[in-house]
Amino acid sequence: MPPGPSHRPPGLGWLVRRLPPRAIGAASHLQAFVLSGVVTVLAVRAYLQATDYPQLGGGGLHIAHVLWGGLLLGVGLGIPLVFLGDGSRTAGAVVGGIGFGLFIDEVGKFVTARTDYFYAPAAAIIYVAFALLVLLVQAVRGRTGRSRLTPPERTANALDVVLSALPGGLTDRRRAAVLRLVQGTGLRPQRVPLAPADQPPLEPEHPVGAYPGRWRHHQEVAGLHLVHQGRQGHPRLTRQRHRNIVGRRRTHRVRRLPSCPPARAGRPR
């Protein structure tokens, strides 16, 4: 018997091809996270020194600000999980950065047996932590530029920009960013006039069932936004074909049925 096909285990290439698309704004979000954390640490240290290190709590209890840091970290993680768009990721990065700053500020309590907040090397630990985060931001920035993304990743980022503009509309700056992202991806943008949201729907001149297929083709053309350049084996929608579909005559000839011949008189029985 001939040997059957060998089933090789998936390698590293198989895993890389199934990774999610890289976000072009990942470096900006990480930078907002780092800057929020640095500002939080400096603000907390200055406030505690100016107020002689007050404590929140009483009766043997002390609610450390590391707990508030953990709470804000959770909130910052939940914002992009609940809401869509680039704005939610930016808000989550800022809130999460504040929470991380509150957490890392009390690192001296967790590396000493006496939970010493004033542990001298704690400042160096905080500095090294943020320095590593800055190096991470630079590494991500070098790998998520527009020239480093694949065409499918640029298409996904262009759709994400359009999705982020749904609440307030697509501005000129975002429209230009979308056009730059889709260059070389096999998609060509097409402007389609859309009716305002508060405008009542117009009834078609011809009912849907009167001329089967005609109204359906008109709806397909009116809803077209991005047309692929024909790589998938489908013909492109040329301008002449678009005119032929949309510019059909609205008058149709009515076929008249032939009149029935007069009934012949039957033979008398």
C-alpha positions in Angstrom: 0.0 0.0 0.0 1.3 3.5 -0.8 2.2 5.5 2.2 -0.5 8.0 3.2 0.0 11.7 3.5 2.2 12.7 6.4 0.5 15.1 8.9 3.2 17.5 10.1 2.5 19.5 13.3 1.9 23.2 12.7 5.1 25.2 12.9 6.0 28.8 13.8 4.8 30.1 10.3 1.4 28.6 10.9 1.1 30.5 14.2 2.4 33.8 12.7 -0.2 33.7 9.9 -3.0 33.4 12.4 -2.0 36.3 14.6 -4.4 39.2 14.8 -3.6 42.3 12.6 -1.2 44.8 14.1 -2.7 48.2 15.0 -1.0 51.2 13.4 -1.7 53.3 16.6 -0.3 50.8 19.0 2.8 52.9 19.7 0.7 56.0 20.5 -1.5 54.1 22.9 1.5 52.6 24.7 3.1 56.0 24.9 0.0 57.4 26.5 0.1 54.6 29.0 3.7 55.4 29.9 3.3 59.1 30.1 0.2 58.7 32.3 2.1 56.4 34.7 5.1 58.8 34.9 3.0 61.8 35.7 1.0 59.8 38.3 4.1 58.8 40.2 5.5 62.3 40.2 2.2 63.8 41.3 1.7 61.2 44.1 5.2 61.7 45.5 4.8 65.5 45.5 1.4 65.3 47.1 2.5 62.9 49.8 5.5 65.0 50.6 3.5 68.2 50.7 0.9 66.8 53.1 3.2 64.9 55.4 2.2 61.4 54.1 -1.4 61.1 55.3 -3.1 57.7 55.6 -6.6 56.8 54.5 -8.3 54.6 57.1 -8.3 54.1 60.8 -8.6 51.5 63.6 -5.5 49.6 62.4 -6.6 49.7 58.7 -4.7 51.5 56.0 -6.1 51.7 52.5 -3.0 52.0 50.4 -3.2 53.7 47.0 -2.0 50.5 45.3 -5.6 49.3 45.7 -6.8 52.3 43.7 -4.1 51.5 41.2 -5.4 48.0 40.7 -9.0 49.3 40.4 -8.0 51.8 37.7 -6.0 49.1 35.9 -9.1 47.0 35.7 -11.2 50.0 34.5 -8.6 50.8 31.9 -8.6 47.2 30.6 -12.4 47.1 30.5 -12.9 50.3 28.5 -11.6 49.0 25.2 -13.4 45.7 25.8 -16.8 47.4 26.1 -16.5 50.2 23.6 -15.3 50.2 20.0 -13.0 52.6 18.3 -9.6 54.3 18.7 -10.9 56.7 21.3 -11.8 53.9 23.7 -8.3 52.5 23.4 -6.7 55.9 24.1 -9.0 56.4 27.2 -8.2 52.9 28.4 -4.4 53.5 28.0 -4.6 56.8 30.0 -6.7 55.3 32.8 -4.6 52.1 32.9 -1.4 54.2 33.0 -2.7 56.1 36.0 -3.5 52.8 37.7 0.0 51.5 36.9 1.6 54.6 38.3 -0.3 54.2 41.6 0.8 50.5 41.7 4.5 51.0 40.9 4.8 53.9 43.4 4.4 51.5 46.3 6.8 48.9 44.9 9.0 49.4 48.0 6.4 47.8 50.2 6.4 44.6 48.1 10.2 44.0 47.9 11.0 44.4 51.6 9.9 42.3 54.6 9.0 45.4 56.6 6.8 46.8 53.8 8.9 49.9 53.7 7.5 52.6 51.4 10.7 54.6 51.8 13.0 51.8 50.6 15.8 53.7 48.9 16.2 51.3 45.8 12.5 51.7 45.1 13.2 54.8 43.0 15.7 52.9 40.9 13.1 50.0 40.4 10.5 52.5 39.2 13.0 54.2 36.8 14.0 50.8 35.3 10.4 49.8 34.9 9.5 52.9 32.9 12.7 52.7 30.9 11.8 49.2 29.8 8.3 50.4 28.8 9.9 53.2 26.7 12.1 50.6 24.9 8.9 48.6 24.3 7.2 51.6 22.8 10.1 52.2 20.4 10.2 48.6 19.4 6.4 48.6 18.7 6.7 51.9 16.8 9.3 50.3 14.4 7.1 47.3 13.7 3.7 48.9 13.3 4.5 51.7 10.7 2.4 51.9 7.6 5.3 50.6 5.5 5.8 47.6 7.8 2.1 46.4 7.7 0.8 43.9 5.2 -2.0 44.8 2.8 -4.6 42.9 4.9 -3.4 44.7 8.0 -3.6 48.1 6.3 -7.2 47.3 5.2 -8.1 46.2 8.7 -6.7 49.5 10.1 -8.6 51.5 7.5 -11.8 49.9 8.5 -11.0 50.6 12.1 -10.5 54.3 11.4 -13.9 54.4 9.6 -15.5 52.6 12.6 -14.0 55.1 15.0 -15.6 57.9 13.0 -19.2 56.6 13.2 -20.3 58.8 16.2 -19.1 62.1 14.9 -18.5 61.5 11.2 -15.5 61.0 9.0 -13.3 64.1 9.1 -11.0 65.2 6.3 -8.0 64.1 8.3 -9.3 60.7 8.9 -10.5 60.3 5.3 -7.0 61.1 4.1 -5.6 58.6 6.6 -8.0 55.9 5.2 -6.9 56.7 1.6 -3.3 56.4 2.5 -3.9 53.0 4.2 -5.7 51.4 1.3 -3.1 52.4 -1.2 -1.6 49.2 -2.7 -4.1 46.9 -1.0 -6.2 46.1 -4.1 -9.1 48.3 -3.0 -10.1 51.5 -4.7 -12.3 54.0 -2.8 -15.5 55.2 -4.4 -17.6 58.1 -3.2 -21.3 57.1 -2.8 -23.9 59.8 -1.9 -25.9 58.8 1.1 -29.2 60.2 2.3 -29.3 62.0 5.6 -30.3 59.9 8.6 -33.5 61.9 9.3 -34.8 61.9 5.8 -37.8 59.7 5.3 -37.3 56.8 2.9 -38.5 57.3 -0.6 -40.7 54.7 -2.3 -39.4 53.3 -5.5 -41.1 54.3 -8.7 -41.6 50.7 -9.6 -42.4 48.1 -7.0 -39.9 45.4 -6.2 -42.1 42.6 -7.6 -43.1 44.4 -10.8 -39.8 44.0 -12.5 -37.9 41.2 -10.8 -34.1 41.8 -10.5 -34.1 45.4 -11.6 -34.5 47.0 -8.1 -32.2 44.5 -6.6 -29.4 45.5 -9.0 -30.0 49.2 -8.2 -29.6 48.5 -4.5 -26.4 46.6 -5.0 -24.8 49.5 -7.0 -26.0 52.2 -4.5 -24.5 50.3 -1.6 -21.1 49.9 -3.1 -18.2 51.6 -1.4 -14.9 49.7 -2.0 -14.4 47.6 -5.1 -11.7 45.0 -5.4 -9.4 45.1 -8.3 -10.4 41.8 -9.7 -7.9 39.5 -8.0 -10.5 37.1 -6.7 -11.7 36.2 -10.2 -14.6 38.6 -10.3 -14.9 41.2 -13.1 -14.5 44.8 -12.1 -17.5 47.1 -12.1 -16.5 49.5 -15.0 -18.0 52.9 -15.5 -19.8 51.9 -18.6 -21.4 48.9 -16.9 -22.4 51.2 -14.0 -24.1 53.6 -16.4 -25.9 50.7 -18.1 -27.3 49.4 -14.8 -28.3 52.8 -13.2 -29.3 54.6 -16.4 -31.8 52.2 -17.7 -35.0 53.5 -19.1 -37.7 53.8 -16.6 -40.4 53.2 -19.1 -41.1 49.6 -20.2 -43.3 48.3 -22.9 -46.4 46.6 -21.8 -46.9 43.4 -23.6 -50.5 43.0 -24.7 -52.0 39.6 -24.7 -53.7 38.6 -27.9 -57.4 38.8 -27.8 -59.2 35.5 -27.5 -61.0 34.4 -30.7 -64.8 34.2 -30.5 -66.2 30.9 -29.3 -67.4 28.7 -32.1 -71.0 27.6 -31.9 -71.3 23.9 -31.2 -73.1 21.5 -33.3 -76.8 21.1 -32.3 -77.3 17.7 -30.7 
